[in-house]
Amino acid sequence: MSGYCWVHAADPDPDEFEEYPNGIRVQPIRLVFRDDPEIPIWHAPEPAVCVIDARRARQLAFELLVIAEHAEHLERTGGLR
């Protein structure tokens, strides 16, 4: 990996939700991805912002855990052989 990415998941605002005509309420979760905070702001690209719902946040968390487990396994065993 050549660099770092900082991710911040903002706490959901209880007053900010989408309500659909069928009565379903969706609380958006805002993810912010940005480069290393040590980089001066005038050199850093704009942060990427992604808004997802709770179901997609759980799916993302699960996928990240699976990838982390695999990466730790490769670290312990010295990679694929």
ABEGO torsion letter per residue (X at the ends): XABBBBBBBBBBBAABBBBBAAGBBBBBBBBBBBBBAABBAAABBBBBBBBBBAAAAAAAAAAAAAAAAAAAAAAAAGEBX
